[in-house]
Amino acid sequence: MNVERDSLVERARVHAALADAARLVIVDALVVGDAAPGELGALLRMPTNLVAHHLKVLEEAGLVVRGRSEGDHRRTYVRLVPERLASVTAPSLGDVPRVAFVCTHNSARSQLAAAIWARRSHVPAVSAGTRPAERVHPRAVKVARRRGLHPQKWRTAQVVDVVKPDDLVIAVCDIAYEHLPADARPRVHWSVPDPARADTDAAFEAAYDDLAGRIDRLAPLVSQREARR
């Protein structure tokens, strides 16, 4: 009975935290991708102190967490904790001809994301980097094979050679998100830690799981333009 009551109390905390239109807007935005507090303030057209209040309420309810940018260490990004929500209804992203996953070196996260996406959606996917490495990271290849993906044909590529104007651009890296030019600005940002920094199998496995979870949440919101013609 105590376990059941504790569960009800936790559910009530989540409902109470969501009982505000501004906080619902924040959660809807974070279902799609991570955001800096300032970006949420611009979305809400709300002063910094009120945004901070709403984020505090969501944090105390366990709905969001903050992480520091791997690029500009002065910045923080807010991300959703999906386990706290049984389901979140978010607006569809509409007709998308193709998804483009972008990171810095195009050697791990963006490659894995495009391959995972291909398993989850009929919408085509590509990957590219702002400063492509000469080759895909061996640990990314190892994890891909272990998860049943086929990395034999993976090659790194430059953003300007791959990304098209009507692509849904998803930055899976803080540095790429902060440095991409305006004409290739991502519509979605995922603050996925760079596994190459740790350079362990565990770090690459964690990156895979992070990407797979995010793709599972996003893919149902994306419809394929060609399929509706």
N, C-alpha and C positions, 0 to 999 in steps of 0.2 A: 504494500500500500504506500509506503514511504517513497519507493522508487517511482511509482505512478504519480504521486504528488509532485516529486521533484521534476519529473518530465513535464507536467502541466505548468509548473512555475516557469521553467525554461521556455516553453512555448509561449506563455503569456508575455515574457520579456521580449521575445521576438515580435509578437503582435503589437505590443506597446511601442516598440522602437519604430515600427512601420506605420504607426497611426499618425502620420504627418505627410502632407503632399510633397514637401521638399525632400524628405528622406526617401520616399518612394521613387522620386526622380533620380536620386543618387544611386539607389540599388539597381534601377533599370539600366542606368548608364554602366554600372560596374559588372552587370551580367555579360556585357559585350566585351569590355576590356578595362584595364586599370587606368586611373586618372590621378593627376596631381590635385591637391586641394584647390589651387587657383583655377584649374580647368573646371572643376565642379562649381566653383563660385561664378565663373563666367556663364556656365550652362544655366545656373539658377538665377543669374543676375542678382546676386546676394552679397552683402559685405562679408569680409573675412571672419569677423567675430561670430556671425550667425552660422556660416559654413562650419566653423570649428565646433560650435555647439552641436550641430546635427551629426557631425562625424563622431563626436564624443559619445553621443547617445547610441549610435550604431556600433561603435567599438565596444562599449560596455555590454551591449547585447550579444557580442561575439559575431556580429554580421560582417564586419570589415576589419582588416588589419592594414598596417602601414609598413612600407619597406623603403630603404634609402636607395636612391639611384646609383647604379654602377658607373654611370657617366659623370653627371654633375652631382657630386656627393652632398651638395647643399639642398638638393631637391628630394622630396619624398613622394611616393605613389601609394594610392589607396587601392586595395583589391578586395573583392568579395570573398567571403568564406562560404562556399556553396553548401557545405554540409549543414549549415544552420537553416537552410531553406529546403523544404521538401520539393518545392517547385517555384519558379519565378516566371511570371508571364512578361515577356519583353516584346517590344514591337519588332516586326519582321524587318530585315534589312532590304527587302524587295528583290527585284530581278538583278542578278549578278552574273555577268558572262564568265568571269574567272576570278580566282582568289590568288593573290601574290603575297607570299610570306617573305619578309625581309629581316635580315639581321646584319651585323657588321661584316663578318667574314664568309657568310654563306657556307660554313663548314660543319655545322651541327644543328642548331635549333631550327633554322628555316628549312633545311633539308628534311629533317625529321617531321616537321609540321606538314610540309607538302605531301609527304608520303602517307602520314596518318590521315590527312584530309581525304586523300584519294580512296581510302577504305571506308570513309564515313559519308561521302557525298558524291553525287554525280556531277557537281559543278567542278570544272577543271581547276587545277592548282599548279603554280610554279613557285620557284624560290630564287632569291638573288641576295647580293650583299652590297653594302656601301663601299667596302674595301675588301673585295674577295680574296680569300687565301688561294694558294696554288692548288690545294687539294682538300677533299673532305676529311675531317678529323677521323683517324682510325678508330677511336672509341665510339664515335657516332655510327660508323659502319658496323662495328661489333654489336652495338645495342640494336641497330636496325635488323640485323640478321637474326638476333636472338628473339626479336618480337615478330618475326615472320615477314619483314619487309624485304625489298629487293634493291639494295643500293649499288648494284654493279654499274649502272649507267649514270650515277650521280656525278655531276660536274659543277664547279663553282662558276658564278656568273655575276656580272656587274648590273646594278639596278637599272641604269639607263639603257642597257641592251635588252632588258627583259620586261620591265613594268610598262603597261599601257595605260592611257588616261582613264579608261573605264574599268580597270581592275579594282577589286576590293583589296586595298593594300593593308596588310596586317603586320605591324612591326612587333617582332617577338624579342626585342632587345631594346633596352633603354637608350643606348648610344645611337642606334639607327633612328629611333623615334625622334630623338632630339636634334639630329643633324640632317635628316632628309630634307631636300628642298621643297618649297611650297607646291610645285607642280607634281610632286610625288608624295605629298603628305598622307600619312596613313589615316584611314578612317578608324582603325582599331589598334590599340596598343596593349600588348601583353608583356608585363615585366617579369620575364623568365630569366633567372640567374644564368650566367654564362658557365656551362659545365667545364669548359676548357681551363678555367681559372683553378679549379680543384684538380682537374685532370685525373679523375678516378672513375671507374666503372659506375660506382654508386651515384656520382654527380650526373652522369649522362643518363642513367636510369631514371633519376629524379626529374630531369628535364623532359624526358619522354613522357612520364606520367603526368607532369604538369600540362604539357601541350595536349596530350590525349584528353584530359579532363576538360580543358577549355574548348577544344574542338567539339567534343560531345555536346557541350552547351550551345555553341554557336551554330553548328551545322544545320539544326532544324529551323533556324531563323533565316537561312539563306536559300532563296529559290533561284532556279536556273532560268535565265532569260530565254534560251533557245527552246526549252521544254514547253513554253507557253505559247509558242507561235503556231 
